[in-house]
Amino acid sequence: DALADGVTDDTTAGLARFPYLRVVSRPDVEVAKGRAADARAAALVGARYLVEGGGRTAGSVTRVNVKLIDVETGSHLWAESYDRQLTSANVFDVQDDLTSRVVATVADSAGVLVRSMAASIRERAADDLSLDELVLRYFAYLETIRRDEHASLRAAFEQGLDAQPSHALAWACLAGLYEHEHSLEFNIRLDSDAQSRARTAARRSVELDPTCQEGWRQIAVRCHFERDLSGLRVAAEQTIQLNPLSTTAAYMGLLYGYAGDWEQSMSLVQRAIELNPHHLKGLHLIVCLNHYRRGEYEDALTHTKRANLPNHV
C-alpha cells in the first residue's frame, strides 16, 4: 500500500509537469480508487484517460502492472509489468524508478498518450486546429520532419498566434519551425531572417511563461547556432530542471554533444532512451555521432537507421 500510494502521488505530480496535459488531482482520484477503469469511474473524476495500476508480491519480488486506458473507446493504449526486488531499504528507489518509467512512457511528447491524441487529429487541416491541437501536431511532426507538414504548421501557428498571442507553448513550437527553416532549409522565406524570427518567438515564449520548457529549449538552440557556449549551458540547465523526464530535456543531450561535452550528452540521451521505449527516434542521431567520432562505424550506422529520419540532414 505504501508503494502504491507513493507511485500514485509521484505519477500524478510527474504528469502535471507536462503543460499540454490536464491532470486530475490526487484527492479527486481517490473516489475512483479500486473501481474498474470504465466510463463510470472516468465520470467520477472527469477524465478521458486513466492510468491504472496494481501490484502483487511473491517472496521478495513485487510485480507492478500499469495500463493506460481511453475510457471513451474502452481501448487499452499501453500496458506494462515491472518486476522489482523490494526491501524496506530500497522502497524509495523502486518508487522513483517505476514513476520515472511510467511518466516518461505515458506523458512525454513522444509518449503513448500524446501519440494517441495526435493521431486523432492527423487527417484534419492544420488551419482548422486550435493552438493546443497544433502543439500535438507539432510533436507528431518531430517524429518525421516532413517539408510539407512544416509549411502547413508554420502558417497555422502564425495564424493562431495572431488571434491568441498569449500561448507560450505555441510560440516555442513556432520557434522550432523557424529553426528548421534555417537549419534544414525547409520552405525558406527570402524576405526575412529565419534565425531572427526564431529568436524572437523563443524569447516571447519564456517572457509569457518563464516555466515553459519548450521555450527554454529553443533559447538553448539559438545559443547553439550563435556559438554562445555559456548561454547554452544556462538555458540547457533551466530546460532540464523544469522537467528532467521529458524529451525536451533529453534534447539538451544533442546540444551538449555538439558542444563537445560527450559525457553529459550520453547521460541525458541514454537515460531517455532507457526510460521510454517510445522515445523520440531523433535522439539516436547524437548516439550515432558519438560512435562515429570514436571510429565505431557499424554502431554509428545502426543508430542512424534507428533514427529513421531521411529528411534530416
CORNORFEN-V131831 format. One record per pair of residues at least 24 apart in sequence whose C-alpha atoms are under 10 Angstrom apart, sorted by the first residue. I is the first residue (numbers start at 0). GAP is how many residues later the second one is. D is the distance in whole Angstrom. If there is no record, write none. Layout:
BEGIN
i:I gap:GAP d:D
i:I gap:GAP d:D
END
This chain:
BEGIN
i:0 gap:53 d:10
i:0 gap:54 d:9
i:1 gap:89 d:9
i:1 gap:93 d:10
i:2 gap:52 d:9
i:2 gap:61 d:10
i:2 gap:83 d:10
i:2 gap:88 d:7
i:2 gap:89 d:8
i:2 gap:91 d:8
i:2 gap:92 d:7
i:3 gap:49 d:8
i:3 gap:50 d:7
i:3 gap:51 d:8
i:3 gap:60 d:9
i:3 gap:91 d:9
i:4 gap:90 d:10
i:5 gap:85 d:9
i:5 gap:86 d:8
i:5 gap:89 d:7
i:5 gap:90 d:9
i:5 gap:93 d:9
i:6 gap:46 d:9
i:6 gap:85 d:9
i:6 gap:87 d:9
i:6 gap:88 d:6
i:6 gap:89 d:8
i:6 gap:90 d:10
i:6 gap:91 d:7
i:6 gap:92 d:6
i:6 gap:93 d:10
i:6 gap:95 d:9
i:7 gap:43 d:9
i:7 gap:44 d:9
i:7 gap:45 d:9
i:7 gap:87 d:10
i:7 gap:91 d:8
i:8 gap:90 d:9
i:9 gap:85 d:8
i:9 gap:86 d:8
i:9 gap:88 d:10
i:9 gap:89 d:6
i:9 gap:90 d:9
i:9 gap:93 d:9
i:10 gap:40 d:9
i:10 gap:84 d:10
i:10 gap:85 d:9
i:10 gap:87 d:9
i:10 gap:88 d:6
i:10 gap:89 d:8
i:10 gap:90 d:10
i:10 gap:91 d:7
i:10 gap:92 d:6
i:10 gap:93 d:10
i:10 gap:96 d:10
i:11 gap:39 d:10
i:11 gap:87 d:9
i:11 gap:91 d:9
i:12 gap:86 d:10
i:12 gap:90 d:9
i:13 gap:85 d:8
i:13 gap:86 d:8
i:13 gap:88 d:9
i:13 gap:89 d:6
i:13 gap:90 d:9
i:13 gap:93 d:9
i:13 gap:229 d:8
i:13 gap:230 d:10
i:13 gap:231 d:8
i:13 gap:232 d:10
i:14 gap:84 d:10
i:14 gap:87 d:9
i:14 gap:88 d:6
i:14 gap:89 d:9
i:14 gap:91 d:8
i:14 gap:92 d:6
i:14 gap:93 d:9
i:14 gap:230 d:10
i:15 gap:87 d:10
i:15 gap:91 d:9
i:16 gap:86 d:10
i:16 gap:90 d:9
i:16 gap:91 d:10
i:16 gap:194 d:10
i:16 gap:196 d:10
i:16 gap:225 d:8
i:16 gap:226 d:6
i:16 gap:227 d:10
i:16 gap:228 d:9
i:16 gap:229 d:9
i:17 gap:85 d:10
i:17 gap:89 d:7
i:17 gap:90 d:7
i:17 gap:91 d:8
i:17 gap:194 d:10
i:17 gap:195 d:9
i:17 gap:224 d:10
i:17 gap:225 d:8
i:17 gap:227 d:10
i:17 gap:228 d:8
i:18 gap:150 d:8
i:18 gap:192 d:10
i:18 gap:193 d:8
i:18 gap:194 d:9
i:18 gap:195 d:10
i:19 gap:87 d:9
i:19 gap:88 d:10
i:19 gap:89 d:9
i:19 gap:94 d:9
i:19 gap:112 d:7
i:19 gap:113 d:9
i:19 gap:115 d:8
i:19 gap:116 d:8
i:19 gap:149 d:9
i:20 gap:86 d:8
i:20 gap:87 d:10
i:20 gap:92 d:10
i:20 gap:93 d:9
i:20 gap:111 d:10
i:21 gap:25 d:9
i:22 gap:24 d:8
i:22 gap:26 d:10
i:22 gap:27 d:10
i:23 gap:26 d:10
i:36 gap:30 d:10
i:36 gap:31 d:9
i:36 gap:32 d:7
i:36 gap:33 d:9
i:36 gap:34 d:7
i:36 gap:37 d:9
i:37 gap:31 d:9
i:37 gap:32 d:9
i:37 gap:33 d:6
i:37 gap:34 d:9
i:37 gap:35 d:10
i:37 gap:36 d:7
i:38 gap:31 d:9
i:38 gap:32 d:6
i:38 gap:33 d:7
i:38 gap:34 d:9
i:38 gap:35 d:8
i:39 gap:31 d:9
i:40 gap:30 d:9
i:41 gap:28 d:10
i:41 gap:29 d:7
i:41 gap:30 d:9
i:42 gap:28 d:9
i:46 gap:24 d:8
i:46 gap:25 d:9
i:47 gap:24 d:6
i:47 gap:25 d:9
i:48 gap:24 d:10
i:48 gap:25 d:10
i:48 gap:26 d:10
i:48 gap:27 d:10
i:48 gap:28 d:9
i:48 gap:64 d:9
i:49 gap:26 d:10
i:50 gap:27 d:9
i:50 gap:28 d:10
i:50 gap:51 d:9
i:50 gap:52 d:10
i:50 gap:55 d:9
i:51 gap:27 d:9
i:52 gap:26 d:9
i:52 gap:27 d:10
i:52 gap:28 d:9
i:53 gap:27 d:10
i:54 gap:26 d:9
i:54 gap:27 d:9
i:54 gap:28 d:10
i:55 gap:27 d:10
i:56 gap:26 d:9
i:56 gap:27 d:10
i:56 gap:28 d:10
i:56 gap:29 d:9
i:57 gap:27 d:10
i:58 gap:26 d:9
i:58 gap:27 d:9
i:59 gap:24 d:8
i:59 gap:25 d:6
i:59 gap:26 d:6
i:59 gap:27 d:7
i:60 gap:24 d:5
i:60 gap:25 d:6
i:60 gap:26 d:9
i:61 gap:24 d:6
i:61 gap:25 d:10
i:61 gap:32 d:10
i:63 gap:34 d:9
i:65 gap:32 d:10
i:65 gap:36 d:8
i:66 gap:35 d:9
i:66 gap:39 d:9
i:67 gap:34 d:10
i:67 gap:38 d:8
i:67 gap:44 d:9
i:67 gap:45 d:8
i:68 gap:44 d:9
i:69 gap:43 d:9
i:69 gap:46 d:9
i:76 gap:29 d:9
i:76 gap:35 d:7
i:76 gap:36 d:8
i:76 gap:38 d:10
i:76 gap:39 d:8
i:77 gap:27 d:9
i:77 gap:28 d:8
i:77 gap:34 d:7
i:77 gap:35 d:9
i:96 gap:178 d:9
i:97 gap:177 d:9
i:98 gap:176 d:10
i:99 gap:144 d:10
i:99 gap:145 d:7
i:99 gap:146 d:10
i:99 gap:172 d:10
i:99 gap:175 d:7
i:99 gap:176 d:9
i:100 gap:144 d:9
i:100 gap:171 d:9
i:100 gap:173 d:8
i:100 gap:174 d:5
i:100 gap:175 d:6
i:100 gap:176 d:9
i:101 gap:173 d:8
i:101 gap:174 d:8
i:102 gap:142 d:7
i:102 gap:143 d:9
i:102 gap:172 d:9
i:102 gap:173 d:9
i:103 gap:140 d:10
i:103 gap:141 d:6
i:103 gap:142 d:6
i:103 gap:143 d:8
i:103 gap:168 d:8
i:103 gap:169 d:10
i:103 gap:170 d:10
i:103 gap:171 d:6
i:103 gap:172 d:6
i:103 gap:173 d:9
i:103 gap:174 d:9
i:103 gap:175 d:9
i:104 gap:140 d:9
i:104 gap:141 d:10
i:104 gap:167 d:10
i:104 gap:170 d:7
i:104 gap:171 d:5
i:104 gap:172 d:7
i:104 gap:173 d:7
i:104 gap:174 d:8
i:105 gap:170 d:8
i:105 gap:172 d:9
i:106 gap:138 d:9
i:106 gap:139 d:8
i:106 gap:169 d:10
i:107 gap:31 d:10
i:107 gap:137 d:8
i:107 gap:138 d:5
i:107 gap:139 d:7
i:107 gap:140 d:9
i:107 gap:168 d:8
i:107 gap:170 d:9
i:107 gap:171 d:8
i:107 gap:172 d:9
i:108 gap:26 d:10
i:108 gap:27 d:8
i:108 gap:29 d:10
i:108 gap:30 d:6
i:108 gap:31 d:8
i:108 gap:33 d:9
i:108 gap:137 d:7
i:108 gap:138 d:7
i:108 gap:139 d:8
i:108 gap:169 d:10
i:108 gap:170 d:9
i:108 gap:171 d:8
i:109 gap:26 d:10
i:109 gap:29 d:7
i:109 gap:30 d:8
i:109 gap:32 d:9
i:109 gap:33 d:8
i:109 gap:136 d:9
i:109 gap:137 d:7
i:109 gap:138 d:10
i:109 gap:166 d:9
i:109 gap:167 d:10
i:109 gap:168 d:6
i:109 gap:169 d:6
i:109 gap:170 d:5
i:109 gap:171 d:9
i:110 gap:135 d:9
i:110 gap:136 d:9
i:110 gap:165 d:7
i:110 gap:166 d:9
i:110 gap:167 d:6
i:110 gap:168 d:7
i:110 gap:169 d:8
i:111 gap:164 d:9
i:111 gap:165 d:10
i:111 gap:166 d:7
i:111 gap:167 d:10
i:113 gap:25 d:8
i:113 gap:26 d:8
i:114 gap:24 d:8
i:114 gap:25 d:7
i:114 gap:28 d:10
i:114 gap:163 d:9
i:124 gap:27 d:8
i:124 gap:28 d:10
i:124 gap:31 d:9
i:125 gap:25 d:10
i:125 gap:26 d:6
i:125 gap:27 d:6
i:125 gap:28 d:9
i:125 gap:29 d:9
i:125 gap:30 d:6
i:125 gap:31 d:9
i:126 gap:25 d:8
i:126 gap:26 d:8
i:126 gap:27 d:10
i:126 gap:28 d:8
i:126 gap:29 d:5
i:126 gap:30 d:8
i:126 gap:31 d:10
i:126 gap:32 d:8
i:126 gap:33 d:8
i:127 gap:28 d:8
i:127 gap:32 d:10
i:128 gap:24 d:10
i:128 gap:27 d:8
i:128 gap:28 d:9
i:128 gap:31 d:9
i:129 gap:26 d:9
i:129 gap:27 d:9
i:129 gap:30 d:7
i:129 gap:34 d:10
i:130 gap:25 d:8
i:130 gap:26 d:7
i:130 gap:27 d:10
i:130 gap:28 d:10
i:130 gap:29 d:6
i:130 gap:30 d:8
i:130 gap:32 d:10
i:130 gap:33 d:8
i:130 gap:36 d:8
i:130 gap:38 d:9
i:130 gap:39 d:6
i:130 gap:40 d:10
i:131 gap:28 d:10
i:131 gap:35 d:9
i:131 gap:37 d:9
i:131 gap:38 d:8
i:132 gap:37 d:10
i:133 gap:26 d:9
i:133 gap:36 d:8
i:133 gap:39 d:9
i:134 gap:34 d:8
i:134 gap:35 d:6
i:134 gap:36 d:10
i:134 gap:37 d:9
i:134 gap:38 d:7
i:134 gap:39 d:9
i:135 gap:37 d:10
i:137 gap:32 d:9
i:137 gap:35 d:7
i:137 gap:36 d:9
i:137 gap:38 d:9
i:137 gap:39 d:9
i:138 gap:34 d:9
i:138 gap:141 d:10
i:139 gap:140 d:10
i:140 gap:36 d:10
i:141 gap:34 d:10
i:141 gap:35 d:10
i:141 gap:138 d:8
i:141 gap:139 d:9
i:141 gap:140 d:8
i:141 gap:167 d:10
i:142 gap:136 d:10
i:142 gap:137 d:7
i:142 gap:138 d:7
i:142 gap:139 d:7
i:142 gap:164 d:9
i:142 gap:165 d:9
i:142 gap:166 d:8
i:143 gap:136 d:10
i:143 gap:137 d:9
i:143 gap:138 d:9
i:143 gap:163 d:10
i:143 gap:164 d:8
i:143 gap:165 d:6
i:143 gap:166 d:8
i:143 gap:167 d:8
i:143 gap:168 d:9
i:144 gap:32 d:10
i:144 gap:35 d:9
i:144 gap:39 d:10
i:144 gap:41 d:10
i:144 gap:137 d:10
i:144 gap:164 d:7
i:144 gap:165 d:9
i:144 gap:166 d:6
i:144 gap:167 d:7
i:145 gap:40 d:9
i:145 gap:163 d:9
i:145 gap:164 d:9
i:145 gap:165 d:7
i:145 gap:166 d:9
i:146 gap:33 d:9
i:146 gap:34 d:9
i:146 gap:37 d:9
i:146 gap:38 d:9
i:146 gap:39 d:6
i:146 gap:40 d:7
i:146 gap:164 d:8
i:147 gap:38 d:9
i:147 gap:39 d:8
i:149 gap:27 d:7
i:149 gap:28 d:9
i:149 gap:30 d:8
i:149 gap:31 d:9
i:149 gap:36 d:7
i:149 gap:37 d:8
i:150 gap:26 d:9
i:150 gap:30 d:9
i:150 gap:35 d:8
i:150 gap:36 d:6
i:150 gap:37 d:10
i:152 gap:24 d:8
i:153 gap:24 d:8
i:153 gap:27 d:10
i:153 gap:33 d:10
i:164 gap:39 d:9
i:164 gap:40 d:10
i:164 gap:43 d:9
i:165 gap:38 d:9
i:165 gap:39 d:9
i:165 gap:41 d:10
i:165 gap:42 d:7
i:165 gap:43 d:9
i:166 gap:37 d:10
i:166 gap:38 d:8
i:166 gap:41 d:8
i:166 gap:42 d:9
i:167 gap:33 d:9
i:167 gap:34 d:9
i:167 gap:35 d:10
i:167 gap:36 d:7
i:167 gap:37 d:4
i:167 gap:38 d:7
i:167 gap:39 d:8
i:167 gap:40 d:6
i:167 gap:41 d:6
i:167 gap:42 d:9
i:167 gap:43 d:10
i:167 gap:44 d:7
i:167 gap:45 d:10
i:167 gap:46 d:9
i:167 gap:47 d:8
i:168 gap:33 d:9
i:168 gap:35 d:10
i:168 gap:36 d:6
i:168 gap:37 d:9
i:168 gap:39 d:9
i:168 gap:40 d:8
i:168 gap:43 d:6
i:168 gap:44 d:8
i:168 gap:45 d:7
i:168 gap:46 d:7
i:169 gap:31 d:9
i:169 gap:32 d:10
i:169 gap:35 d:8
i:169 gap:44 d:9
i:169 gap:45 d:9
i:170 gap:27 d:9
i:170 gap:29 d:9
i:170 gap:30 d:5
i:170 gap:31 d:7
i:170 gap:32 d:9
i:170 gap:33 d:7
i:170 gap:34 d:5
i:170 gap:35 d:9
i:170 gap:37 d:9
i:170 gap:41 d:10
i:170 gap:43 d:9
i:170 gap:44 d:8
i:170 gap:47 d:10
i:171 gap:26 d:9
i:171 gap:27 d:10
i:171 gap:28 d:10
i:171 gap:29 d:6
i:171 gap:30 d:5
i:171 gap:31 d:8
i:171 gap:32 d:8
i:171 gap:33 d:6
i:171 gap:34 d:8
i:171 gap:40 d:8
i:171 gap:41 d:9
i:171 gap:42 d:6
i:171 gap:43 d:5
i:171 gap:44 d:8
i:171 gap:45 d:8
i:171 gap:46 d:7
i:171 gap:47 d:9
i:172 gap:25 d:10
i:172 gap:28 d:9
i:172 gap:29 d:9
i:172 gap:32 d:9
i:172 gap:41 d:7
i:172 gap:42 d:8
i:172 gap:45 d:8
i:173 gap:24 d:7
i:173 gap:27 d:7
i:173 gap:28 d:8
i:173 gap:31 d:10
i:173 gap:41 d:10
i:173 gap:44 d:10
i:174 gap:24 d:7
i:174 gap:25 d:8
i:174 gap:26 d:5
i:174 gap:27 d:5
i:174 gap:28 d:9
i:174 gap:29 d:9
i:174 gap:30 d:9
i:174 gap:39 d:9
i:174 gap:40 d:8
i:174 gap:42 d:10
i:174 gap:43 d:7
i:174 gap:44 d:9
i:174 gap:46 d:10
i:174 gap:47 d:9
i:175 gap:25 d:9
i:175 gap:26 d:8
i:175 gap:38 d:9
i:175 gap:39 d:9
i:175 gap:41 d:9
i:175 gap:42 d:7
i:175 gap:45 d:9
i:175 gap:46 d:10
i:177 gap:24 d:10
i:178 gap:39 d:9
i:178 gap:42 d:8
i:178 gap:43 d:8
i:178 gap:46 d:10
i:179 gap:132 d:10
i:182 gap:42 d:9
i:182 gap:129 d:9
i:182 gap:130 d:9
i:183 gap:127 d:8
i:183 gap:128 d:7
i:183 gap:129 d:7
i:184 gap:128 d:10
i:185 gap:125 d:10
i:194 gap:27 d:8
i:194 gap:30 d:9
i:194 gap:31 d:10
i:195 gap:26 d:9
i:197 gap:24 d:8
i:198 gap:24 d:9
i:209 gap:28 d:10
i:209 gap:32 d:10
i:210 gap:27 d:9
i:210 gap:28 d:9
i:210 gap:30 d:10
i:210 gap:31 d:7
i:210 gap:32 d:10
i:211 gap:26 d:10
i:211 gap:27 d:9
i:211 gap:30 d:8
i:211 gap:31 d:10
i:212 gap:25 d:8
i:212 gap:26 d:5
i:212 gap:27 d:8
i:212 gap:28 d:9
i:212 gap:29 d:6
i:212 gap:30 d:7
i:212 gap:33 d:9
i:212 gap:35 d:7
i:212 gap:36 d:8
i:213 gap:25 d:8
i:213 gap:28 d:10
i:213 gap:33 d:10
i:213 gap:34 d:6
i:213 gap:35 d:9
i:214 gap:24 d:8
i:214 gap:33 d:10
i:215 gap:24 d:9
i:215 gap:26 d:9
i:215 gap:32 d:9
i:215 gap:33 d:10
i:216 gap:31 d:7
i:216 gap:32 d:8
i:216 gap:34 d:8
i:216 gap:35 d:7
i:216 gap:38 d:10
i:217 gap:30 d:10
i:219 gap:31 d:10
i:219 gap:32 d:8
i:219 gap:35 d:8
i:220 gap:30 d:10
i:220 gap:31 d:9
i:220 gap:33 d:10
i:220 gap:34 d:7
i:222 gap:32 d:10
i:223 gap:31 d:7
i:223 gap:32 d:9
i:223 gap:34 d:8
i:223 gap:35 d:8
i:224 gap:30 d:10
i:226 gap:32 d:9
i:227 gap:31 d:10
i:228 gap:26 d:10
i:228 gap:27 d:10
i:228 gap:30 d:7
i:231 gap:24 d:9
i:231 gap:27 d:9
i:232 gap:26 d:10
i:239 gap:28 d:9
i:243 gap:24 d:9
i:243 gap:28 d:9
i:244 gap:26 d:9
i:244 gap:27 d:7
i:244 gap:30 d:8
i:244 gap:31 d:9
i:245 gap:26 d:8
i:245 gap:30 d:10
i:245 gap:33 d:10
i:246 gap:25 d:7
i:246 gap:26 d:9
i:246 gap:29 d:9
i:246 gap:32 d:7
i:246 gap:33 d:7
i:246 gap:36 d:9
i:247 gap:32 d:10
i:249 gap:29 d:10
i:249 gap:30 d:9
i:249 gap:33 d:8
i:250 gap:29 d:9
i:250 gap:31 d:9
i:250 gap:32 d:7
i:250 gap:35 d:10
i:252 gap:30 d:8
i:252 gap:33 d:8
i:252 gap:34 d:10
i:253 gap:28 d:10
i:253 gap:29 d:7
i:253 gap:30 d:9
i:253 gap:31 d:8
i:253 gap:32 d:6
i:253 gap:33 d:9
i:253 gap:35 d:10
i:254 gap:31 d:9
i:255 gap:30 d:10
i:256 gap:29 d:7
i:256 gap:30 d:9
i:256 gap:32 d:9
i:256 gap:33 d:8
i:257 gap:28 d:8
i:257 gap:31 d:9
i:257 gap:32 d:10
i:261 gap:24 d:10
i:261 gap:25 d:10
i:261 gap:28 d:8
i:264 gap:25 d:9
i:265 gap:24 d:8
i:279 gap:27 d:8
i:280 gap:24 d:10
i:280 gap:25 d:7
i:280 gap:26 d:5
i:280 gap:27 d:7
i:280 gap:28 d:8
i:281 gap:24 d:8
i:281 gap:25 d:5
i:281 gap:26 d:8
i:281 gap:27 d:7
i:281 gap:30 d:9
i:282 gap:24 d:7
i:283 gap:24 d:9
i:284 gap:24 d:9
i:284 gap:27 d:10
END
